[in-house]
């Protein structure tokens, strides 16, 4: 009979009644099996973990305690990753000489990363981030777009805003190229 070995060890620090009820397997009593499985699981974990993480678990009494520590360590790292992506997303500013298209692609990538880790960004928040990330030279265009949206009673979505700003950027580039020629 096959047991759910890792799950049993991750949730209990001693054999569960259902585990004991299976009886002897391969000449091993439930307690002997438990100890053997504990050692095997710890060996596998130790071979897979970075040294810094392994050092946190090497003296734990059992797999259950080890698992609790590992969950905490990796949940904390996940929180730090989420915080870092959110910080980058909220604080990214486009320089005057930077491509607006590249800037928006960078923000879209960060937004996709946030969505992938379960932190959906509402369109209104995304639009606000786009607005606040633009250089001062776009203030006039932003005012015009906002006024047009208000007068037209249309909600200013991130997609619409992005397209207007990209168009504005491309028009400025064309004007600058003609002025230099």
C-alpha positions in Angstrom: 0.0 0.0 0.0 1.3 3.5 -1.0 1.3 6.2 1.6 1.3 10.0 1.0 4.7 10.3 2.6 5.7 13.9 2.2 2.3 15.3 3.0 2.1 13.2 6.2 5.5 14.4 7.3 4.8 18.0 6.4 1.7 18.2 8.6 2.7 16.0 11.6 5.7 15.5 13.8 4.9 11.9 14.5 3.1 9.1 12.6 -0.6 9.7 12.1 -3.2 7.1 13.1 -3.9 6.4 9.4 -0.2 6.0 8.8 0.1 3.5 11.7 -3.0 1.6 10.6 -1.2 0.7 7.3 1.1 -1.5 9.5 4.4 -2.9 8.6 5.7 -2.4 5.1 8.8 -4.1 3.7 9.6 -5.4 7.2 9.6 -2.0 8.8 7.2 -1.0 11.6 5.3 2.3 11.1 7.7 4.1 13.5 10.8 2.7 11.7 9.3 3.7 8.4 8.5 7.2 9.7 12.1 7.7 10.8 13.5 6.4 7.6 11.2 8.6 5.5 12.0 11.6 7.7 15.7 11.1 7.0 15.1 10.6 3.2 13.0 13.8 3.0 15.5 15.9 4.9 18.3 14.5 2.6 16.3 15.5 -0.5 15.5 18.9 0.9 19.1 19.6 1.9 20.4 18.7 -1.6 17.9 21.1 -3.2 18.2 24.2 -1.1 20.7 27.0 -1.2 23.2 27.0 1.6 21.6 30.0 3.3 18.2 28.3 3.5 19.7 25.0 4.4 21.4 26.6 7.4 18.1 27.7 8.7 16.6 24.1 8.7 19.6 21.9 9.4 19.0 21.6 13.1 15.2 21.1 13.0 13.8 18.2 14.8 11.5 16.9 12.0 10.2 17.5 8.6 7.1 19.2 9.9 9.2 21.9 11.6 11.4 22.1 8.5 8.4 22.6 6.3 7.0 25.4 8.5 10.4 27.2 8.3 10.6 26.8 4.5 7.1 28.1 4.0 7.9 31.2 6.1 11.2 31.8 4.3 9.7 31.6 0.8 6.5 33.5 1.7 8.7 36.3 3.0 10.8 36.3 -0.2 7.5 36.3 -2.2 6.3 39.3 -0.3 9.6 41.1 -0.9 9.4 40.3 -4.6 5.8 41.6 -4.8 6.8 44.8 -2.9 9.8 45.3 -5.2 7.7 45.0 -8.4 5.0 47.3 -7.0 7.7 49.9 -6.0 9.2 49.7 -9.5 5.8 50.0 -11.1 4.7 53.0 -9.0 8.0 54.9 -9.0 9.1 54.5 -12.7 9.5 57.8 -14.4 10.1 58.4 -18.0 13.1 60.7 -18.8 12.6 63.4 -21.4 15.0 61.7 -23.8 13.6 58.2 -23.2 11.3 56.5 -25.7 7.7 56.7 -24.5 6.9 53.4 -26.3 9.8 51.6 -24.4 8.7 53.2 -21.2 5.1 52.0 -21.6 6.3 48.5 -22.6 8.4 48.4 -19.4 5.4 49.4 -17.3 3.2 46.9 -19.1 5.7 44.2 -18.3 5.7 45.1 -14.6 1.9 45.0 -14.7 1.9 41.5 -16.2 4.4 40.4 -13.6 2.0 41.7 -10.9 -1.0 40.0 -12.4 1.1 36.7 -12.7 1.7 36.8 -8.9 -1.9 37.5 -8.1 -1.8 41.3 -7.7 -4.1 42.6 -10.4 -3.8 46.3 -11.3 -7.1 48.0 -11.9 -7.3 50.0 -15.1 -7.8 53.3 -13.2 -4.6 52.6 -11.2 -2.7 51.7 -14.3 -3.9 54.9 -16.0 -2.8 57.0 -13.0 0.6 55.3 -13.0 1.0 56.2 -16.7 0.0 59.8 -16.1 2.4 60.3 -13.2 5.3 58.6 -15.0 5.4 61.0 -17.9 8.0 63.8 -18.2 6.8 67.4 -17.8 6.9 68.0 -21.6 3.7 65.9 -21.8 1.7 68.1 -19.4 -0.1 69.9 -22.3 -1.0 66.6 -24.0 -2.2 65.1 -20.7 -4.4 68.2 -20.1 -5.9 68.0 -23.6 -6.6 64.2 -23.3 -8.2 64.7 -19.9 -10.4 67.5 -21.1 -11.4 65.6 -24.2 -12.3 62.6 -22.1 -14.4 64.7 -19.8 -16.2 66.6 -22.6 -16.9 63.3 -24.4 -18.1 61.7 -21.2 -15.8 58.8 -22.0 -13.7 57.0 -19.4 -10.0 57.5 -19.9 -8.6 54.0 -19.9 -5.0 53.1 -19.8 -5.1 51.8 -23.4 -6.7 55.0 -24.8 -4.2 57.2 -22.8 -1.3 55.1 -23.9 -2.2 55.4 -27.5 -2.7 59.2 -27.3 0.7 59.7 -25.6 2.5 57.4 -28.1 0.8 59.4 -31.0 1.9 62.6 -29.3 5.5 61.3 -28.9 5.6 60.3 -32.6 4.3 63.6 -33.7 6.9 65.4 -31.7 9.6 63.2 -33.2 8.4 64.0 -36.7 8.4 67.7 -35.9 11.9 67.6 -34.4 13.2 65.7 -37.5 11.7 68.3 -39.8 13.1 71.1 -37.8 16.6 69.6 -37.9 16.4 69.0 -41.6 
